[in-house]
Amino acid sequence: MRVSDFQFDLPDRLIARHPLAERRASRLLCLDGPSGELAHRQFADLLEYLRPGDLMVFNNTRVIPARLFGRKETGGQLEILVERVLDNRRVLAHVRSSKSPKPGSRILLEGDSAATMLARHDALFELEFDEPVLPLLDRVGHMPLPPYIDRPDETSDRERYQTVYAQRAGAVAAPTAGLHFDNELLQAIEARGVATAQVTLHVGAGTFQPVRVERIEDHHMHSEWLEVSQQVVEAVNACKARGGRVIAVGTTSVRSLESAARDGQLKAFSGDTDIFIYPGRPFHVVDALVTNFHLPESTLLMLVSAFAGYRETMAAYRAAVENDYRFFSYGDAMFITRNPVACGPEDVQ
């Protein structure tokens, strides 16, 4: 399969650079994977697609204000994007500056704080801050809006680029399918007899990295930390036993569940995953998916194509463009039921 198979034309005006005033005010494009049928709805209509006995799995990661600005002792300006918190004071981070800082060099930050560059690990820099990381980020950090939201972060982004159920700090990008849910909708889901469970996957900046190989089979995914608890495993097993569907909220929830079921059986798991799901890869757990619209030629679009079928997914994206859906993190959403006979681009004539 070629990366170019997953290209589509997207007018710039359809990129959502600001969220809507209300979380549930977004639109919902519903794709029935087995038939390929599409329905244009509002996100609150998701309730009509849920059945008593279903299980919805949410990613409870919390986005940290991971972007910092500062300068080197020599005066050069730099920007830091924390990728992963290692401990109370150390992080792995992307550093953008005219010249990369050397081991042992000091970085002076906003808010009269500082850090020391300890070592370089390929594209990432290991930094040690003079004070605890998370309080520092809360005090002077900026929300790490994706590259396609080409504007400075605003105070409102601290709340809107975060799910209402976010708990465990560590992500540098939001699990954006969850941004559409407010507390009232979550209560309505529970009242409908739908069970819920929470996994954690700390989304990394690598989720926005382009695929730089021609054959997608040659692409190596970035690693992200996740946890699927025994409680989640039991909730999934109980759902399957009663004939319900496991509905993943977001591709990160899919990657969490399918990482923990790589050998075909879901087991509790905590650690790193570099799972890459593309057409032809099996799904062992997830039956339906709530997700946003993804970048052309992205690994997330490939995951959706594996879930719904390549032909069906690309047709849905064409319909979304034709009907002026809003794209990416602050955009609209899809509800997709899995296509058990999903085909890839090589099977499409």
C-alpha positions as CSV (number, residue, x, y, z in Angstrom):
1,M,0.0,0.0,0.0
2,R,1.2,3.5,-0.9
3,V,0.9,6.5,1.4
4,S,-0.5,8.4,-1.5
5,D,-3.5,6.1,-1.5
6,F,-4.7,8.0,1.6
7,Q,-4.5,11.5,0.1
8,F,-7.6,13.7,-0.3
9,D,-8.2,17.3,-1.1
10,L,-9.2,19.5,1.8
11,P,-10.0,23.2,1.4
12,D,-8.2,25.3,4.1
13,R,-11.6,26.8,5.1
14,L,-12.7,23.4,6.5
15,I,-9.9,23.3,9.1
16,A,-11.4,24.1,12.5
17,R,-9.1,26.6,14.2
18,H,-11.4,27.4,17.1
19,P,-13.9,25.1,18.9
20,L,-17.7,25.7,18.8
21,A,-19.3,27.4,21.7
22,E,-20.9,24.2,22.9
23,R,-19.1,20.8,22.8
24,R,-22.1,18.8,21.5
25,A,-22.9,21.4,18.8
26,S,-20.7,19.6,16.3
27,R,-22.0,17.5,13.5
28,L,-21.8,13.7,13.3
29,L,-21.3,11.8,10.1
30,C,-22.4,8.2,10.7
31,L,-20.9,5.5,8.5
32,D,-22.3,2.0,8.6
33,G,-19.2,0.0,7.7
34,P,-20.8,-3.2,6.4
35,S,-23.1,-1.3,4.0
36,G,-21.1,1.9,3.4
37,E,-24.3,4.0,4.1
38,L,-23.9,7.5,5.4
39,A,-26.2,9.6,7.6
40,H,-25.7,13.3,8.3
41,R,-26.6,14.0,12.0
42,Q,-25.7,16.2,15.0
43,F,-23.4,14.9,17.6
44,A,-26.2,14.7,20.3
45,D,-27.9,12.2,17.9
46,L,-25.2,9.7,18.9
47,L,-27.6,8.6,21.6
48,E,-29.8,7.1,18.9
49,Y,-27.0,4.8,17.7
50,L,-26.3,3.4,21.2
51,R,-28.0,0.3,22.6
52,P,-28.5,-0.8,26.2
53,G,-25.7,-3.2,27.0
54,D,-23.1,-1.5,24.9
55,L,-19.8,-0.4,26.5
56,M,-18.2,2.9,25.6
57,V,-14.4,3.1,26.3
58,F,-12.9,6.6,26.9
59,N,-9.3,7.7,27.1
60,N,-8.9,9.7,30.4
61,T,-5.5,11.2,29.7
62,R,-5.1,14.9,30.5
63,V,-3.3,17.3,28.2
64,I,-0.5,19.1,29.9
65,P,0.5,22.7,28.9
66,A,3.5,21.2,27.3
67,R,4.8,24.1,25.2
68,L,7.5,26.4,26.8
69,F,9.4,29.4,25.5
70,G,12.8,30.5,26.7
71,R,16.4,31.2,25.6
72,K,19.8,29.8,25.9
73,E,22.4,31.4,28.1
74,T,24.0,32.7,25.0
75,G,20.8,34.5,24.2
76,G,19.3,32.4,21.4
77,Q,15.5,32.0,21.5
78,L,14.1,28.5,21.7
79,E,10.8,26.6,22.0
80,I,10.3,23.4,24.0
81,L,7.6,20.9,23.4
82,V,7.5,18.2,26.2
83,E,6.9,14.8,24.7
84,R,7.0,12.7,27.8
85,V,7.4,13.3,31.5
86,L,10.0,10.9,32.9
87,D,9.9,11.8,36.6
88,N,9.3,14.8,38.9
89,R,11.8,17.0,37.1
90,R,13.0,15.2,33.9
91,V,11.3,15.2,30.5
92,L,12.0,14.1,27.0
93,A,11.2,17.1,24.7
94,H,11.5,18.5,21.2
95,V,13.6,21.6,21.2
96,R,13.4,24.1,18.3
97,S,16.2,26.7,18.1
98,S,18.7,28.0,15.6
99,K,21.4,25.7,17.2
100,S,20.6,22.7,19.3
101,P,21.6,23.0,23.0
102,K,24.6,20.9,24.1
103,P,24.7,18.6,27.1
104,G,25.2,20.5,30.3
105,S,24.0,23.8,28.8
106,R,21.3,25.8,30.7
107,I,18.0,27.0,29.3
108,L,16.3,30.0,30.8
109,L,12.5,29.9,30.8
110,E,9.6,32.2,31.3
111,G,8.6,32.7,34.9
112,D,12.2,32.9,36.3
113,S,12.7,29.1,36.0
114,A,15.4,27.2,34.2
115,A,16.4,23.7,32.9
116,T,19.6,21.8,32.1
117,M,20.0,19.8,28.9
118,L,21.3,16.4,30.0
119,A,21.5,14.3,26.9
120,R,20.1,13.9,23.4
121,H,18.2,10.8,22.3
122,D,17.8,10.9,18.5
123,A,15.3,13.7,17.9
124,L,14.4,14.2,21.6
125,F,16.3,16.1,24.3
126,E,16.4,15.0,27.9
127,L,15.9,18.0,30.1
128,E,16.0,18.5,33.9
129,F,14.0,21.4,35.3
130,D,15.0,23.3,38.5
131,E,11.5,22.7,39.9
132,P,8.8,20.0,39.6
133,V,7.7,19.6,36.0
134,L,3.9,19.6,36.2
135,P,3.5,22.7,38.5
136,L,5.9,24.5,36.3
137,L,4.0,23.7,33.2
138,D,0.7,24.7,34.8
139,R,2.3,28.1,35.7
140,V,4.1,29.1,32.5
141,G,3.3,26.4,29.9
142,H,1.1,26.9,26.8
143,M,-1.4,24.4,25.5
144,P,0.2,22.4,22.7
145,L,-2.2,23.1,19.9
146,P,-1.6,21.0,16.8
147,P,0.4,22.5,13.9
148,Y,-2.7,23.0,11.7
149,I,-4.3,25.3,14.3
150,D,-1.9,28.0,13.2
151,R,-2.6,30.5,15.9
152,P,-1.3,31.2,19.4
153,D,-3.0,29.3,22.2
154,E,-5.7,31.3,24.2
155,T,-6.8,31.0,27.8
156,S,-10.0,29.3,26.7
157,D,-7.9,26.4,25.1
158,R,-6.9,25.3,28.6
159,E,-10.5,24.1,29.1
160,R,-11.6,23.4,25.5
161,Y,-8.6,21.4,24.4
162,Q,-9.3,19.0,27.2
163,T,-12.1,16.4,27.7
164,V,-14.5,16.9,30.6
165,Y,-13.4,13.5,32.0
166,A,-9.6,14.1,31.7
167,Q,-7.9,12.8,34.8
168,R,-4.3,11.5,34.3
169,A,-1.9,14.2,33.2
170,G,0.6,13.3,30.5
171,A,-0.7,13.9,27.0
172,V,0.7,16.5,24.7
173,A,-2.2,16.2,22.3
174,A,-5.9,15.8,23.1
175,P,-7.8,12.6,22.4
176,T,-10.1,14.8,20.3
177,A,-13.1,12.5,19.8
178,G,-13.8,13.1,23.5
179,L,-14.0,16.8,23.1
180,H,-17.6,16.5,21.9
181,F,-18.9,15.0,25.2
182,D,-20.2,17.2,28.0
183,N,-21.4,16.1,31.4
184,E,-25.0,16.2,30.4
185,L,-24.4,13.9,27.4
186,L,-22.4,11.5,29.5
187,Q,-25.3,11.3,32.0
188,A,-27.8,10.6,29.1
189,I,-25.5,7.8,27.9
190,E,-25.6,6.2,31.3
191,A,-29.3,6.6,31.5
192,R,-29.7,4.8,28.2
193,G,-28.2,1.7,29.9
194,V,-24.8,2.0,28.2
195,A,-21.8,1.1,30.4
196,T,-18.6,3.1,30.4
197,A,-14.9,2.3,31.1
198,Q,-11.7,4.3,30.9
199,V,-8.3,3.5,29.6
200,T,-5.2,5.8,29.6
201,L,-3.0,6.6,26.6
202,H,-0.8,9.6,26.8
203,V,-1.0,11.0,23.3
204,G,2.5,12.1,22.0
205,A,3.4,14.8,19.5
206,G,4.3,12.0,17.1
207,T,0.6,11.6,16.3
208,F,1.1,14.7,14.0
209,Q,4.3,13.4,12.3
210,P,3.9,12.7,8.6
211,V,4.5,9.3,7.2
212,R,7.8,9.7,5.3
213,V,8.0,6.3,3.5
214,E,6.4,5.4,0.3
215,R,5.1,2.0,1.4
216,I,3.0,2.2,4.6
217,E,4.2,-1.2,5.6
218,D,7.7,0.3,6.0
219,H,6.5,3.0,8.5
220,H,7.5,2.6,12.1
221,M,5.1,4.2,14.6
222,H,6.2,6.4,17.5
223,S,5.7,4.9,21.0
224,E,3.1,6.1,23.5
225,W,2.4,5.0,27.1
226,L,-0.9,3.3,27.9
227,E,-2.7,1.4,30.6
228,V,-5.6,-1.0,30.2
229,S,-6.6,-2.2,33.7
230,Q,-8.0,-5.6,34.7
231,Q,-11.3,-3.7,35.5
232,V,-11.5,-2.6,31.8
233,V,-10.8,-6.2,30.7
234,E,-13.7,-7.5,32.8
235,A,-16.0,-4.7,31.5
236,V,-15.2,-5.7,27.9
237,N,-15.7,-9.4,28.6
238,A,-19.0,-8.7,30.4
239,C,-20.1,-6.6,27.4
240,K,-19.3,-9.3,24.9
241,A,-21.1,-11.9,27.1
242,R,-24.3,-9.9,27.1
243,G,-24.2,-9.3,23.3
244,G,-23.3,-5.6,23.6
245,R,-20.8,-3.7,21.4
246,V,-17.5,-2.2,22.5
247,I,-17.5,1.4,21.3
248,A,-14.1,3.1,21.4
249,V,-14.2,6.9,21.8
250,G,-11.2,7.9,19.7
251,T,-8.4,6.2,17.9
252,T,-6.4,6.3,21.1
253,S,-8.9,4.1,22.8
254,V,-8.8,1.7,19.8
255,R,-5.0,1.6,20.0
256,S,-5.1,1.0,23.7
257,L,-7.6,-1.9,23.5
258,E,-6.0,-3.5,20.4
259,S,-2.5,-3.2,21.9
260,A,-3.7,-5.1,25.0
261,A,-5.2,-7.8,22.7
262,R,-2.4,-8.2,20.2
263,D,-2.3,-12.0,20.6
264,G,-6.1,-12.1,20.1
265,Q,-7.2,-12.1,23.8
266,L,-7.6,-8.9,25.8
267,K,-5.4,-8.8,28.9
268,A,-4.5,-6.1,31.3
269,F,-1.5,-4.1,30.1
270,S,0.6,-1.2,31.1
271,G,3.6,0.1,29.1
272,D,4.6,1.5,25.7
273,T,2.8,0.7,22.4
274,D,3.9,1.3,18.8
275,I,1.0,-0.6,17.3
276,F,0.3,0.5,13.7
277,I,-3.2,-0.5,12.4
278,Y,-3.7,-0.2,8.7
279,P,-5.9,-2.1,6.2
280,G,-5.5,-5.8,6.6
281,R,-4.7,-5.7,10.3
282,P,-7.4,-7.5,12.4
283,F,-9.5,-6.0,15.2
284,H,-10.0,-8.2,18.3
285,V,-12.0,-6.0,20.6
286,V,-13.6,-2.8,19.1
287,D,-17.0,-3.0,17.3
288,A,-17.8,0.7,16.8
289,L,-15.8,4.0,16.9
290,V,-16.4,7.6,17.6
291,T,-13.6,9.7,15.9
292,N,-12.8,13.0,14.4
293,F,-11.7,13.6,10.8
294,H,-8.0,13.0,10.3
295,L,-5.2,14.5,8.2
296,P,-4.5,13.2,4.7
297,E,-1.9,10.4,4.5
298,S,-2.0,10.0,8.3
299,T,-1.7,6.8,10.3
300,L,-5.0,7.7,11.9
301,L,-6.8,7.8,8.5
302,M,-5.2,4.4,7.8
303,L,-6.6,3.1,11.1
304,V,-10.1,4.3,10.2
305,S,-9.7,2.7,6.7
306,A,-8.8,-0.6,8.3
307,F,-11.9,-0.4,10.5
308,A,-14.5,0.7,8.0
309,G,-12.9,-0.3,4.7
310,Y,-10.7,1.8,2.4
311,R,-13.4,2.5,-0.2
312,E,-16.0,3.3,2.4
313,T,-13.7,5.6,4.4
314,M,-12.5,7.6,1.4
315,A,-16.1,8.0,0.2
316,A,-17.2,9.3,3.6
317,Y,-14.3,11.8,3.6
318,R,-15.4,13.1,0.1
319,A,-18.9,13.5,1.4
320,A,-17.6,15.3,4.5
321,V,-15.8,17.8,2.3
322,E,-18.7,18.2,-0.1
323,N,-21.0,18.9,2.9
324,D,-18.6,21.4,4.7
325,Y,-17.8,19.3,7.8
326,R,-15.2,20.9,10.0
327,F,-11.9,18.9,10.1
328,F,-9.3,17.9,12.7
329,S,-9.0,18.5,16.5
330,Y,-11.7,21.2,16.9
331,G,-13.8,19.8,14.1
332,D,-16.8,17.5,13.7
333,A,-17.0,13.8,14.3
334,M,-17.9,10.4,12.9
335,F,-19.6,7.3,14.3
336,I,-18.5,4.2,12.5
337,T,-19.6,0.6,12.8
338,R,-16.8,-1.9,12.0
339,N,-16.8,-3.5,8.5
340,P,-16.0,-7.2,9.1
341,V,-14.9,-7.5,5.4
342,A,-13.0,-4.3,5.2
343,C,-10.7,-4.1,2.1
344,G,-7.6,-2.0,1.5
345,P,-6.7,0.1,-1.5
346,E,-5.1,-2.7,-3.4
347,D,-8.5,-4.5,-3.5
348,V,-10.3,-1.5,-5.0
349,Q,-10.6,-1.5,-8.8
